[in-house]
Amino acid sequence: MKNIILLTLSNEFNLATFIVGILSLCGVVINIIVTAKNNKNKRYTDLITHNRISTMENLKNVSSDLIKSVYSTMVDNCDYNQALQKFTECKAQVFYCINYKGKPEVEMRTTLSLMEDLMLNLAKNHNKLTIKQKNTIYDTLDTAVKYYQMISCVYCKCEWQRAKYTALSIKEKYDTNEAFDRYIIPMKEELDKQREIIHTNTFKNIISPN
């Protein structure tokens, strides 16, 4: 009887040990799976964050070159075609850097396209334009540069913030449009005036004023 009891206890102990071992193994496997998934998600998040930050850095650099090309048209003995070519190259790079939805992106693309039209017609007709017409074009380009600078700076600030949300895995959704509207409130009146000038002073309106 004693032996039977010892054998039964031994079997129960072995079974309990086996069960504990299985549970421990399951815990280890689950932990490995969860860790691998978290590491994969972190690598993916880090990649997105790094790429977006790098893109914003590129946007800042190419915008600087773009602005230089605009102001190069306002100096004596300007090579208008060369300035236009440089501007067009920079514009294409800007379009590559920005998204294609949202208020700041639309404003940036529209503004650059209007500037390109002015520079194109300036390159084609600079010998035919009066001093007054040239000065109007220069003033409009200067206004467009200031407008683009402000819009692009706020856009970069929003994108930096969005990258931060992604990096920190913040669950709250970051809305770039809402953030953009919020940031430009203090300068909205001035931006509206600049926007009006840019859209009004097209080349056609400059050479054929109403």
N, CA, C and O of each residue as an XYZ file, in Angstrom:
840
protein
N       0.840     -1.207      0.000
C       0.000      0.000      0.000
C       0.870      1.250      0.000
O       0.616      2.213     -0.724
N       1.895      1.205      0.828
C       2.799      2.346      0.914
C       3.449      2.623     -0.426
O       3.583      3.775     -0.839
N       3.848      1.563     -1.099
C       4.503      1.726     -2.408
C       3.538      2.307     -3.439
O       3.908      3.126     -4.280
N       2.279      1.851     -3.343
C       1.273      2.344     -4.288
C       1.059      3.842     -4.083
O       0.952      4.607     -5.041
N       1.000      4.244     -2.805
C       0.803      5.669     -2.495
C       1.985      6.492     -2.991
O       1.805      7.563     -3.570
N       3.203      5.983     -2.760
C       4.406      6.712     -3.214
C       4.441      6.819     -4.730
O       4.819      7.851     -5.285
N       4.033      5.720     -5.401
C       4.024      5.730     -6.874
C       3.000      6.733     -7.391
O       3.254      7.449     -8.359
N       1.832      6.778     -6.733
C       0.782      7.709     -7.152
C       1.249      9.149     -6.975
O       1.059      9.983     -7.861
N       1.864      9.439     -5.820
C       2.374     10.784     -5.551
C       3.463     11.158     -6.551
O       3.547     12.293     -7.021
N       4.306     10.150     -6.862
C       5.392     10.392     -7.807
C       4.837     10.730     -9.187
O       5.325     11.637     -9.861
N       3.811      9.988     -9.597
C       3.194     10.234    -10.892
C       2.533     11.608    -10.943
O       2.637     12.321    -11.941
N       1.844     11.974     -9.844
C       1.208     13.290     -9.788
C       2.248     14.402     -9.827
O       2.040     15.443    -10.449
N       3.377     14.164     -9.149
C       4.457     15.169     -9.147
C       5.044     15.335    -10.544
O       5.292     16.448    -11.008
N       5.257     14.200    -11.198
C       5.790     14.249    -12.564
C       4.830     14.953    -13.511
O       5.244     15.713    -14.386
N       3.525     14.686    -13.320
C       2.518     15.319    -14.168
C       2.488     16.834    -13.931
O       2.413     17.630    -14.868
N       2.548     17.200    -12.662
C       2.551     18.632    -12.321
C       3.792     19.313    -12.879
O       3.729     20.427    -13.399
N       4.917     18.623    -12.762
C       6.169     19.171    -13.292
C       6.092     19.335    -14.802
O       6.568     20.320    -15.367
N       5.477     18.336    -15.443
C       5.317     18.378    -16.905
C       4.431     19.560    -17.323
O       4.733     20.296    -18.262
N       3.329     19.703    -16.586
C       2.401     20.792    -16.903
C       3.074     22.148    -16.711
O       2.946     23.043    -17.546
N       3.794     22.283    -15.596
C       4.516     23.533    -15.330
C       5.540     23.803    -16.430
O       5.716     24.941    -16.864
N       6.209     22.741    -16.872
C       7.199     22.887    -17.943
C       6.566     23.346    -19.248
O       7.085     24.215    -19.948
N       5.409     22.723    -19.557
C       4.697     23.112    -20.776
C       4.264     24.569    -20.701
O       4.431     25.323    -21.660
N       3.705     24.963    -19.559
C       3.252     26.351    -19.394
C       4.426     27.320    -19.506
O       4.310     28.383    -20.117
N       5.557     26.942    -18.908
C       6.745     27.801    -18.984
C       7.226     27.932    -20.427
O       7.601     29.015    -20.876
N       7.206     26.792    -21.152
C       7.630     26.804    -22.550
C       6.699     27.679    -23.386
O       7.145     28.436    -24.249
N       5.387     27.562    -23.115
C       4.415     28.394    -23.840
C       4.665     29.870    -23.569
O       4.571     30.706    -24.467
N       4.986     30.177    -22.310
C       5.276     31.566    -21.950
C       6.486     32.097    -22.689
O       6.496     33.236    -23.154
N       7.510     31.257    -22.793
C       8.729     31.661    -23.498
C       8.439     31.885    -24.984
O       8.893     32.867    -25.572
N       7.675     30.963    -25.585
C       7.347     31.086    -27.007
C       6.535     32.347    -27.273
O       6.805     33.086    -28.220
N       5.522     32.586    -26.411
C       4.682     33.788    -26.570
C       5.523     35.048    -26.421
O       5.365     36.011    -27.171
N       6.425     35.022    -25.434
C       7.296     36.182    -25.214
C       8.196     36.441    -26.415
O       8.429     37.591    -26.787
N       8.700     35.371    -27.020
C       9.544     35.515    -28.212
C       8.752     36.109    -29.365
O       9.236     36.991    -30.075
N       7.509     35.609    -29.550
C       6.655     36.101    -30.640
C       6.323     37.571    -30.448
O       6.421     38.365    -31.383
N       5.928     37.932    -29.221
C       5.571     39.326    -28.921
C       6.768     40.242    -29.094
O       6.651     41.325    -29.667
N       7.931     39.802    -28.593
C       9.152     40.600    -28.716
C       9.532     40.804    -30.173
O       9.907     41.904    -30.579
N       9.430     39.729    -30.964
C       9.759     39.820    -32.393
C       8.814     40.776    -33.105
O       9.236     41.573    -33.943
N       7.521     40.691    -32.762
C       6.530     41.577    -33.379
C       6.783     43.023    -33.005
O       6.719     43.911    -33.855
N       7.075     43.263    -31.722
C       7.360     44.632    -31.260
C       8.612     45.194    -31.925
O       8.653     46.362    -32.309
N       9.636     44.343    -32.055
C      10.871     44.782    -32.705
C      10.631     45.118    -34.171
O      11.179     46.085    -34.699
N       9.793     44.293    -34.825
C       9.458     44.545    -36.229
C       8.709     45.862    -36.375
O       9.009     46.663    -37.261
N       7.727     46.081    -35.494
C       6.963     47.333    -35.527
C       7.845     48.531    -35.255
O       7.693     49.585    -35.873
N       8.787     48.357    -34.307
C       9.697     49.468    -33.973
C      10.614     49.789    -35.144
O      10.855     50.956    -35.451
N      11.126     48.747    -35.798
C      11.982     48.974    -36.963
C      11.204     49.688    -38.061
O      11.723     50.598    -38.708
N       9.963     49.275    -38.265
C       9.112     49.902    -39.283
C       8.837     51.364    -38.927
O       8.918     52.247    -39.781
N       8.512     51.607    -37.653
C       8.253     52.977    -37.192
C       9.492     53.841    -37.315
O       9.421     54.987    -37.758
N      10.639     53.281    -36.916
C      11.891     54.033    -37.009
C      12.222     54.376    -38.454
O      12.723     55.462    -38.746
N      11.936     53.433    -39.360
C      12.216     53.661    -40.777
C      11.345     54.788    -41.318
O      11.832     55.674    -42.020
N      10.055     54.750    -40.989
C       9.143     55.802    -41.442
C       9.565     57.159    -40.890
O       9.615     58.150    -41.618
N       9.867     57.189    -39.595
C      10.264     58.444    -38.947
C      11.543     58.994    -39.559
O      11.635     60.182    -39.867
N      12.533     58.116    -39.732
C      13.815     58.544    -40.307
C      13.636     59.080    -41.722
O      14.198     60.116    -42.078
N      12.851     58.370    -42.523
C      12.649     58.792    -43.915
C      11.928     60.132    -43.993
O      12.264     60.974    -44.826
N      10.932     60.331    -43.125
C      10.173     61.587    -43.168
C      11.035     62.756    -42.713
O      10.981     63.839    -43.296
N      11.832     62.537    -41.667
C      12.724     63.589    -41.185
C      13.757     63.928    -42.257
O      14.057     65.098    -42.492
N      14.294     62.900    -42.902
C      15.261     63.108    -43.978
C      14.636     63.876    -45.136
O      15.276     64.741    -45.734
N      13.380     63.556    -45.450
C      12.678     64.246    -46.533
C      12.469     65.712    -46.206
O      12.601     66.565    -47.084
N      12.145     66.020    -44.954
C      11.955     67.413    -44.542
C      13.269     68.193    -44.597
O      13.280     69.378    -44.932
N      14.368     67.525    -44.267
C      15.679     68.162    -44.387
C      15.978     68.479    -45.851
O      16.484     69.554    -46.171
N      15.662     67.534    -46.731
C      15.855     67.761    -48.167
C      14.982     68.911    -48.657
O      15.413     69.718    -49.481
N      13.753     68.980    -48.147
C      12.840     70.050    -48.537
C      13.406     71.413    -48.151
O      13.339     72.361    -48.934
N      13.954     71.511    -46.961
C      14.543     72.771    -46.509
C      15.715     73.171    -47.394
O      15.849     74.337    -47.767
N      16.558     72.208    -47.728
C      17.737     72.512    -48.540
C      17.367     72.918    -49.965
O      17.894     73.897    -50.493
N      16.459     72.164    -50.584
C      16.083     72.469    -51.967
C      15.283     73.770    -52.026
O      15.355     74.494    -53.019
N      14.526     74.072    -50.978
C      13.780     75.336    -50.947
C      14.737     76.517    -50.910
O      14.471     77.560    -51.508
N      15.841     76.352    -50.213
C      16.852     77.407    -50.165
C      17.428     77.662    -51.552
O      17.589     78.814    -51.956
N      17.737     76.597    -52.282
C      18.259     76.747    -53.648
C      17.205     77.355    -54.575
O      17.518     78.162    -55.450
N      15.965     76.954    -54.367
C      14.871     77.475    -55.181
C      14.735     78.986    -55.003
O      14.584     79.719    -55.980
N      14.787     79.438    -53.778
C      14.657     80.875    -53.480
C      15.826     81.654    -54.078
O      15.644     82.759    -54.589
N      17.017     81.081    -54.014
C      18.184     81.734    -54.618
C      17.984     81.920    -56.122
O      18.354     82.950    -56.685
N      17.401     80.922    -56.757
C      17.188     81.013    -58.205
C      16.201     82.126    -58.540
O      16.330     82.779    -59.576
N      15.224     82.345    -57.676
C      14.249     83.425    -57.901
C      14.931     84.779    -57.792
O      14.769     85.634    -58.663
N      15.684     84.971    -56.735
C      16.326     86.269    -56.527
C      17.462     86.538    -57.517
O      17.872     87.683    -57.707
N      17.963     85.473    -58.145
C      19.014     85.673    -59.146
C      18.479     86.378    -60.385
O      19.253     86.922    -61.172
N      17.140     86.372    -60.566
C      16.553     87.065    -61.716
C      16.511     88.583    -61.514
O      16.251     89.335    -62.453
N      16.769     89.020    -60.282
C      16.614     90.434    -59.960
C      17.938     91.195    -59.961
O      18.007     92.326    -59.480
N      18.985     90.577    -60.498
C      20.293     91.224    -60.557
C      20.589     91.636    -61.991
O      19.977     91.129    -62.931
N      21.522     92.550    -62.149
C      21.915     92.994    -63.493
C      22.554     91.838    -64.273
O      23.206     90.965    -63.702
N      22.348     91.860    -65.580
C      22.920     90.847    -66.474
C      22.517     89.422    -66.072
O      23.319     88.492    -66.147
N      21.284     89.278    -65.654
C      20.788     87.957    -65.237
C      20.644     87.021    -66.430
O      20.210     87.427    -67.508
N      21.013     85.772    -66.219
C      20.762     84.730    -67.211
C      19.398     84.125    -66.850
O      19.314     83.194    -66.050
N      18.343     84.663    -67.446
C      16.983     84.273    -67.082
C      16.715     82.791    -67.346
O      16.040     82.131    -66.557
N      17.238     82.276    -68.444
C      17.012     80.872    -68.778
C      17.665     79.934    -67.767
O      17.098     78.910    -67.386
N      18.861     80.305    -67.346
C      19.557     79.490    -66.351
C      18.824     79.522    -65.014
O      18.694     78.498    -64.343
N      18.342     80.712    -64.632
C      17.592     80.848    -63.383
C      16.307     80.022    -63.442
O      15.932     79.362    -62.473
N      15.639     80.071    -64.599
C      14.405     79.308    -64.775
C      14.672     77.806    -64.698
O      13.915     77.065    -64.070
N      15.744     77.368    -65.336
C      16.084     75.946    -65.313
C      16.345     75.470    -63.888
O      15.881     74.403    -63.488
N      17.095     76.276    -63.119
C      17.384     75.918    -61.737
C      16.099     75.882    -60.917
O      15.900     74.975    -60.109
N      15.236     76.860    -61.124
C      13.976     76.913    -60.392
C      13.123     75.679    -60.698
O      12.558     75.068    -59.792
N      13.035     75.319    -61.977
C      12.226     74.176    -62.394
C      12.738     72.878    -61.770
O      11.950     72.035    -61.341
N      14.061     72.727    -61.722
C      14.654     71.541    -61.102
C      14.308     71.479    -59.616
O      13.937     70.425    -59.099
N      14.431     72.613    -58.939
C      14.130     72.667    -57.502
C      12.647     72.427    -57.246
O      12.273     71.745    -56.292
N      11.813     72.992    -58.105
C      10.360     72.810    -57.969
C      10.006     71.331    -58.049
O       9.196     70.844    -57.261
N      10.599     70.623    -58.984
C      10.326     69.195    -59.129
C      10.734     68.433    -57.869
O      10.042     67.504    -57.453
N      11.849     68.821    -57.266
C      12.303     68.165    -56.044
C      11.376     68.467    -54.868
O      11.124     67.605    -54.026
N      10.872     69.703    -54.821
C       9.918     70.063    -53.766
C       8.662     69.216    -53.891
O       8.149     68.699    -52.899
N       8.167     69.076    -55.126
C       6.964     68.270    -55.355
C       7.192     66.830    -54.914
O       6.271     66.163    -54.442
N       8.407     66.363    -55.069
C       8.737     64.992    -54.664
C       8.727     64.854    -53.141
O       8.381     63.799    -52.610
N       9.108     65.921    -52.445
C       9.235     65.872    -50.981
C       7.901     65.975    -50.249
O       7.742     65.413    -49.166
N       6.946     66.687    -50.832
C       5.703     66.960    -50.110
C       4.621     65.950    -50.471
O       4.687     65.280    -51.502
N       3.624     65.861    -49.596
C       2.471     65.003    -49.871
C       1.581     65.673    -50.910
O       1.823     66.814    -51.301
N       0.555     64.962    -51.352
C      -0.303     65.509    -52.406
C      -1.720     65.814    -51.926
O      -2.611     66.093    -52.729
N      -1.916     65.759    -50.619
C      -3.203     66.130    -50.050
C      -2.958     67.076    -48.887
O      -1.932     67.000    -48.211
N      -3.900     67.955    -48.669
C      -3.777     68.861    -47.534
C      -3.557     70.299    -47.963
O      -3.049     70.557    -49.054
N      -3.937     71.232    -47.110
C      -3.877     72.658    -47.427
C      -2.453     73.150    -47.698
O      -2.226     73.798    -48.720
N      -1.490     72.866    -46.820
C      -0.146     73.401    -47.088
C       0.469     72.880    -48.374
O       1.142     73.619    -49.093
N       0.237     71.599    -48.665
C       0.789     71.019    -49.890
C       0.201     71.671    -51.133
O       0.917     71.974    -52.088
N      -1.126     71.886    -51.108
C      -1.788     72.526    -52.244
C      -1.278     73.955    -52.423
O      -1.015     74.387    -53.546
N      -1.141     74.674    -51.337
C      -0.657     76.051    -51.404
C       0.769     76.117    -51.934
O       1.096     76.997    -52.731
N       1.610     75.204    -51.501
C       3.000     75.189    -51.962
C       3.080     74.889    -53.447
O       3.803     75.566    -54.178
N       2.347     73.884    -53.903
C       2.383     73.520    -55.324
C       1.818     74.644    -56.197
O       2.379     74.976    -57.241
N       0.706     75.216    -55.754
C       0.082     76.293    -56.527
C       0.991     77.511    -56.611
O       1.159     78.098    -57.679
N       1.570     77.883    -55.488
C       2.455     79.053    -55.444
C       3.668     78.865    -56.346
O       4.037     79.772    -57.092
N       4.281     77.702    -56.279
C       5.460     77.442    -57.110
C       5.101     77.426    -58.592
O       5.890     77.874    -59.424
N       3.940     76.923    -58.922
C       3.515     76.904    -60.326
C       3.278     78.320    -60.845
O       3.623     78.624    -61.987
N       2.698     79.181    -60.024
C       2.492     80.582    -60.414
C       3.826     81.308    -60.553
O       4.007     82.123    -61.457
N       4.750     81.009    -59.657
C       6.084     81.608    -59.753
C       6.802     81.150    -61.016
O       7.458     81.941    -61.693
N       6.669     79.860    -61.323
C       7.319     79.329    -62.520
C       6.766     79.995    -63.779
O       7.514     80.269    -64.717
N       5.462     80.253    -63.802
C       4.856     80.911    -64.961
C       5.424     82.324    -65.140
O       5.719     82.749    -66.257
N       5.571     83.035    -64.031
C       6.154     84.381    -64.104
C       7.594     84.329    -64.605
O       7.991     85.123    -65.458
N       8.368     83.396    -64.072
C       9.779     83.298    -64.467
C       9.920     82.849    -65.912
O      10.824     83.296    -66.618
N       9.028     81.965    -66.356
C       9.058     81.504    -67.741
C       8.802     82.665    -68.696
O       9.522     82.840    -69.679
N       7.777     83.453    -68.403
C       7.449     84.586    -69.263
C       8.473     85.710    -69.146
O       8.693     86.461    -70.096
N       9.092     85.820    -67.985
C      10.169     86.796    -67.817
C      11.356     86.408    -68.691
O      11.982     87.264    -69.315
N      11.661     85.109    -68.730
C      12.769     84.630    -69.558
C      12.476     84.831    -71.041
O      13.375     85.164    -71.814
N      11.225     84.632    -71.437
C      10.850     84.756    -72.844
C      10.759     86.211    -73.309
O      11.077     86.525    -74.456
N      10.322     87.094    -72.405
C       9.956     88.451    -72.843
C      10.733     89.573    -72.147
O      10.324     90.732    -72.209
N      11.844     89.243    -71.488
C      12.531     90.265    -70.687
C      12.991     91.467    -71.528
O      13.091     92.582    -71.015
N      13.269     91.238    -72.816
C      13.694     92.361    -73.669
C      12.521     93.259    -74.087
O      12.728     94.398    -74.504
N      11.310     92.751    -73.975
C      10.129     93.504    -74.408
C       9.418     94.204    -73.249
O       8.606     95.102    -73.473
N       9.713     93.804    -72.031
C       9.001     94.331    -70.863
C       9.498     95.719    -70.476
O      10.679     96.034    -70.617
N       8.583     96.530    -69.992
C       8.976     97.843    -69.476
C       9.569     97.672    -68.088
O       9.424     96.622    -67.461
N      10.237     98.715    -67.618
C      10.818     98.669    -66.272
C       9.720     98.461    -65.227
O       9.897     97.720    -64.260
N       8.593     99.123    -65.440
C       7.475     98.989    -64.503
C       6.953     97.553    -64.468
O       6.677     97.009    -63.399
N       6.823     96.951    -65.641
C       6.335     95.570    -65.703
C       7.320     94.610    -65.035
O       6.913     93.704    -64.308
N       8.607     94.812    -65.283
C       9.618     93.977    -64.641
C       9.564     94.122    -63.130
O       9.617     93.135    -62.397
N       9.458     95.361    -62.673
C       9.419     95.605    -61.230
C       8.189     94.960    -60.587
O       8.253     94.467    -59.461
N       7.082     94.969    -61.310
C       5.874     94.316    -60.803
C       6.089     92.809    -60.685
O       5.665     92.182    -59.714
N       6.752     92.244    -61.684
C       7.071     90.814    -61.647
C       8.010     90.516    -60.483
O       7.808     89.547    -59.751
N       9.040     91.352    -60.311
C       9.986     91.137    -59.219
C       9.294     91.234    -57.859
O       9.538     90.423    -56.966
N       8.433     92.232    -57.719
C       7.721     92.414    -56.452
C       6.802     91.224    -56.169
O       6.680     90.772    -55.030
N       6.165     90.729    -57.223
C       5.265     89.580    -57.057
C       6.050     88.326    -56.689
O       5.629     87.551    -55.830
N       7.193     88.132    -57.345
C       8.045     86.989    -57.013
C       8.560     87.084    -55.578
O       8.632     86.079    -54.870
N       8.914     88.284    -55.158
C       9.383     88.492    -53.793
C       8.278     88.145    -52.786
O       8.530     87.497    -51.770
N       7.069     88.581    -53.082
C       5.924     88.261    -52.225
C       5.675     86.754    -52.201
O       5.387     86.176    -51.152
N       5.789     86.129    -53.370
C       5.575     84.682    -53.465
C       6.621     83.912    -52.665
O       6.309     82.903    -52.033
N       7.859     84.391    -52.697
C       8.928     83.748    -51.925
C       8.610     83.808    -50.431
O       8.742     82.811    -49.721
N       8.194     84.977    -49.964
C       7.877     85.129    -48.536
C       6.696     84.249    -48.146
O       6.681     83.643    -47.074
N       5.714     84.189    -49.026
C       4.536     83.353    -48.776
C       4.938     81.880    -48.733
O       4.538     81.142    -47.832
N       5.730     81.464    -49.714
C       6.175     80.067    -49.767
C       7.021     79.720    -48.545
O       6.876     78.641    -47.969
N       7.903     80.636    -48.151
C       8.745     80.389    -46.992
C       7.911     80.114    -45.744
O       8.175     79.164    -45.006
N       6.905     80.952    -45.516
C       6.084     80.791    -44.324
C       5.287     79.495    -44.374
O       5.244     78.747    -43.398
N       4.654     79.233    -45.523
C       3.860     78.012    -45.653
C       4.735     76.771    -45.483
O       4.357     75.834    -44.780
N       5.895     76.764    -46.121
C       6.774     75.591    -46.055
C       7.347     75.402    -44.654
O       7.518     74.267    -44.208
N       7.644     76.488    -43.957
C       8.167     76.386    -42.585
C       7.125     75.779    -41.651
O       7.440     74.904    -40.844
N       5.888     76.246    -41.765
C       4.809     75.704    -40.934
C       4.550     74.246    -41.296
O       4.308     73.411    -40.424
N       4.605     73.951    -42.605
C       4.409     72.577    -43.058
C       5.471     71.651    -42.465
O       5.158     70.561    -41.986
N       6.721     72.092    -42.500
C       7.807     71.283    -41.925
C       7.596     71.081    -40.427
O       7.824     69.991    -39.903
N       7.165     72.127    -39.749
C       6.905     72.019    -38.310
C       5.837     70.973    -38.037
O       5.970     70.175    -37.109
N       4.781     70.971    -38.837
C       3.705     69.983    -38.689
C       4.214     68.574    -38.965
O       3.865     67.632    -38.253
N       5.034     68.432    -39.991
C       5.550     67.114    -40.346
C       6.533     66.591    -39.305
O       6.579     65.389    -39.044
N       7.313     67.481    -38.713
C       8.195     67.093    -37.614
C       7.367     66.560    -36.448
O       7.702     65.546    -35.837
N       6.281     67.268    -36.158
C       5.409     66.860    -35.065
C       4.755     65.515    -35.368
O       4.618     64.672    -34.481
N       4.353     65.321    -36.614
C       3.739     64.055    -36.998
C       4.741     62.905    -36.882
O       4.391     61.803    -36.460
N       5.980     63.173    -37.259
C       7.037     62.165    -37.121
C       7.264     61.821    -35.648
O       7.521     60.668    -35.304
N       7.168     62.826    -34.793
C       7.327     62.612    -33.344
C       6.218     61.709    -32.817
O       6.474     60.805    -32.023
N       4.990     61.954    -33.259
C       3.866     61.112    -32.843
C       4.107     59.663    -33.267
O       3.838     58.728    -32.513
N       4.619     59.495    -34.489
C       4.885     58.147    -34.987
C       5.994     57.479    -34.183
O       5.883     56.309    -33.815
N       7.064     58.225    -33.910
C       8.209     57.672    -33.190
C       7.847     57.256    -31.772
O       8.340     56.249    -31.264
N       6.988     58.034    -31.145
C       6.591     57.750    -29.767
C       5.372     56.830    -29.684
O       4.891     56.519    -28.595
N       4.879     56.399    -30.851
C       3.712     55.511    -30.924
C       2.513     56.080    -30.168
O       1.794     55.358    -29.478
N       2.315     57.387    -30.315
C       1.173     58.036    -29.680
C      -0.095     57.640    -30.424
O      -0.182     57.788    -31.643
N      -1.063     57.142    -29.691
C      -2.279     56.625    -30.318
C      -3.152     57.731    -30.896
O      -3.873     57.515    -31.870
N      -3.087     58.908    -30.298
C      -3.897     60.020    -30.799
C      -3.473     60.358    -32.231
O      -2.286     60.529    -32.508
N      -4.445     60.453    -33.131
C      -4.155     60.740    -34.529
C      -3.725     62.194    -34.689
O      -4.366     63.107    -34.167
N      -2.630     62.393    -35.418
C      -2.130     63.752    -35.659
C      -2.657     64.223    -37.006
O      -2.343     63.638    -38.043
N      -3.458     65.281    -36.987
C      -4.042     65.837    -38.204
C      -3.220     67.037    -38.658
O      -3.246     68.089    -38.020
N      -2.492     66.879    -39.759
C      -1.615     67.942    -40.262
C      -2.396     69.191    -40.634
O      -1.949     70.305    -40.360
N      -3.551     69.019    -41.253
C      -4.358     70.172    -41.660
C      -4.803     71.000    -40.457
O      -4.716     72.227    -40.473
N      -5.272     70.329    -39.427
C      -5.706     71.033    -38.223
C      -4.532     71.753    -37.568
O      -4.658     72.896    -37.130
N      -3.406     71.082    -37.506
C      -2.221     71.690    -36.911
C      -1.769     72.905    -37.729
O      -1.402     73.938    -37.169
N      -1.798     72.770    -39.044
C      -1.406     73.861    -39.923
C      -2.300     75.082    -39.712
O      -1.808     76.201    -39.572
N      -3.613     74.862    -39.689
C      -4.563     75.964    -39.468
C      -4.304     76.644    -38.124
O      -4.420     77.863    -37.998
N      -3.959     75.850    -37.143
C      -3.719     76.396    -35.803
C      -2.448     77.250    -35.771
O      -2.428     78.318    -35.159
N      -1.412     76.784    -36.421
C      -0.129     77.495    -36.388
C      -0.164     78.817    -37.161
O       0.528     79.765    -36.791
N      -0.965     78.887    -38.231
C      -0.934     80.099    -39.064
C      -1.917     81.176    -38.595
O      -1.985     82.245    -39.201
N      -2.662     80.918    -37.549
C      -3.629     81.902    -37.051
C      -3.009     83.284    -36.848
O      -3.588     84.274    -37.294
N      -1.836     83.385    -36.180
C      -1.264     84.726    -35.933
C      -0.845     85.462    -37.207
O      -0.753     86.690    -37.210
N      -0.592     84.721    -38.286
C      -0.099     85.343    -39.519
C      -1.086     85.223    -40.672
O      -0.749     85.541    -41.812
N      -2.292     84.770    -40.388
C      -3.276     84.506    -41.438
C      -3.607     85.758    -42.255
O      -3.710     85.679    -43.479
N      -3.772     86.893    -41.609
C      -4.121     88.116    -42.328
C      -3.048     88.497    -43.334
O      -3.351     88.853    -44.473
N      -1.790     88.419    -42.910
C      -0.686     88.751    -43.805
C      -0.580     87.729    -44.934
O      -0.337     88.098    -46.083
N      -0.758     86.470    -44.620
C      -0.707     85.426    -45.641
C      -1.817     85.588    -46.669
O      -1.603     85.361    -47.860
N      -2.982     85.974    -46.221
C      -4.105     86.194    -47.150
C      -3.794     87.339    -48.116
O      -4.124     87.258    -49.299
N      -3.162     88.399    -47.620
C      -2.786     89.528    -48.479
C      -1.754     89.091    -49.519
O      -1.857     89.438    -50.696
N      -0.765     88.329    -49.071
C       0.267     87.847    -49.981
C      -0.328     86.915    -51.034
O       0.023     86.984    -52.212
N      -1.220     86.057    -50.598
C      -1.850     85.125    -51.527
C      -2.651     85.875    -52.593
O      -2.644     85.490    -53.763
N      -3.328     86.924    -52.198
C      -4.114     87.721    -53.133
C      -3.214     88.356    -54.189
O      -3.558     88.374    -55.371
N      -2.073     88.872    -53.769
C      -1.123     89.487    -54.703
C      -0.605     88.455    -55.706
O      -0.541     88.721    -56.906
N      -0.242     87.290    -55.208
C       0.315     86.244    -56.062
C      -0.684     85.796    -57.125
O      -0.327     85.612    -58.289
N      -1.936     85.623    -56.711
C      -2.955     85.127    -57.642
C      -3.463     86.224    -58.576
O      -3.960     85.930    -59.663
N      -3.344     87.468    -58.164
C      -3.805     88.585    -59.003
C      -2.759     88.969    -60.036
O      -3.084     89.204    -61.199
N      -1.517     89.033    -59.614
C      -0.447     89.489    -60.507
C       0.100     88.364    -61.371
O       1.282     88.030    -61.290
N      -0.751     87.788    -62.189
C      -0.265     86.836    -63.180
C       0.412     87.619    -64.300
O       0.250     88.835    -64.404
N       1.163     86.919    -65.129
C       1.868     87.624    -66.209
C       0.876     88.315    -67.141
O       1.110     89.439    -67.587
N      -0.224     87.642    -67.427
C      -1.232     88.218    -68.313
C      -1.788     89.514    -67.747
O      -1.974     90.486    -68.479
N      -2.054     89.533    -66.445
C      -2.591     90.744    -65.812
C      -1.562     91.867    -65.727
O      -1.905     93.049    -65.765
N      -0.297     91.473    -65.610
C       0.761     92.479    -65.503
C       0.964     93.214    -66.826
O       1.125     94.435    -66.846
N       0.956     92.468    -67.926
C       1.215     93.124    -69.229
C      -0.069     93.726    -69.822
O      -0.011     94.589    -70.698
N      -1.219     93.261    -69.335
C      -2.495     93.807    -69.833
C      -3.406     94.138    -68.656
O      -4.437     93.491    -68.474
N      -3.038     95.137    -67.856
C      -3.843     95.478    -66.674
C      -5.226     95.971    -67.085
O      -5.389     96.622    -68.117
N      -6.194     95.655    -66.276
C      -7.575     96.103    -66.576
C      -7.704     97.607    -66.379
O      -8.783     98.165    -66.581
